[in-house]
Amino acid sequence: MPAKNISTAANNLNITITVEQVVKALNGLNAKQRSAFIEDLLAATNSEYLASIKEARSDYRHGRVKSHKDVFGS
């Protein structure tokens, strides 16, 4: 696959990276690191995802949570 230029206005970072390089880098991560990377990527690119995390944290702080037993009965 051809390389793509990625530019972010906030940081003025211009890099050229191929899909194969991304895949190779991701394959070098263990499952926990890969999961953390995916969560970070979602957070960086999806404002709704970040809002849902903030809402969940607020719910937890205010006691608006249910236990596994309350939800599933065991």
C-alpha positions in Angstrom: 0.0 0.0 0.0 1.2 3.5 -0.7 2.5 5.7 2.1 0.1 8.4 3.5 1.1 11.7 4.8 -0.5 12.4 8.2 -0.7 16.0 9.4 -2.1 17.4 12.6 -2.6 21.1 12.9 -2.3 21.2 16.7 1.2 19.7 16.7 2.4 20.5 13.1 3.6 16.9 12.8 4.1 15.6 9.3 5.1 11.9 8.9 5.0 9.4 6.1 4.1 5.9 7.2 2.8 2.9 5.3 0.0 0.6 6.4 2.5 -2.2 6.6 4.6 -0.2 9.1 1.6 0.3 11.3 0.7 -3.3 11.2 4.2 -4.4 12.0 4.3 -2.0 15.0 0.9 -3.2 16.3 2.0 -6.8 15.9 5.0 -6.0 18.1 2.7 -5.1 21.0 1.4 -7.6 23.5 -2.4 -7.9 24.0 -2.5 -5.4 26.9 -0.4 -2.8 25.0 -2.6 -3.2 21.9 -5.7 -2.8 23.9 -4.4 0.4 25.5 -3.3 1.7 22.1 -6.8 1.1 20.7 -8.4 2.8 23.6 -6.1 5.8 23.2 -6.8 5.9 19.5 -10.6 5.9 20.2 -10.2 8.7 22.8 -8.1 10.8 20.4 -10.5 10.5 17.5 -14.0 10.1 19.0 -15.5 12.9 21.2 -18.5 10.7 21.9 -16.3 8.0 23.3 -14.6 10.5 25.6 -18.0 11.9 26.7 -19.2 8.3 27.5 -16.1 7.8 29.7 -16.8 11.1 31.6 -20.4 10.2 32.0 -19.5 6.7 33.4 -17.0 8.2 35.8 -19.5 10.7 37.0 -22.1 7.9 37.5 -19.6 5.9 39.5 -18.7 8.9 41.7 -22.4 9.6 42.4 -23.2 6.0 43.2 -25.3 5.5 40.0 -24.0 2.0 39.5 -25.4 -1.5 39.9 -23.5 -4.7 40.8 -23.2 -7.6 38.5 -25.5 -9.5 40.7 -28.2 -6.7 40.5 -28.0 -6.7 36.7 -27.6 -10.4 36.0 -28.9 -12.1 39.2 -25.8 -14.1 40.0 
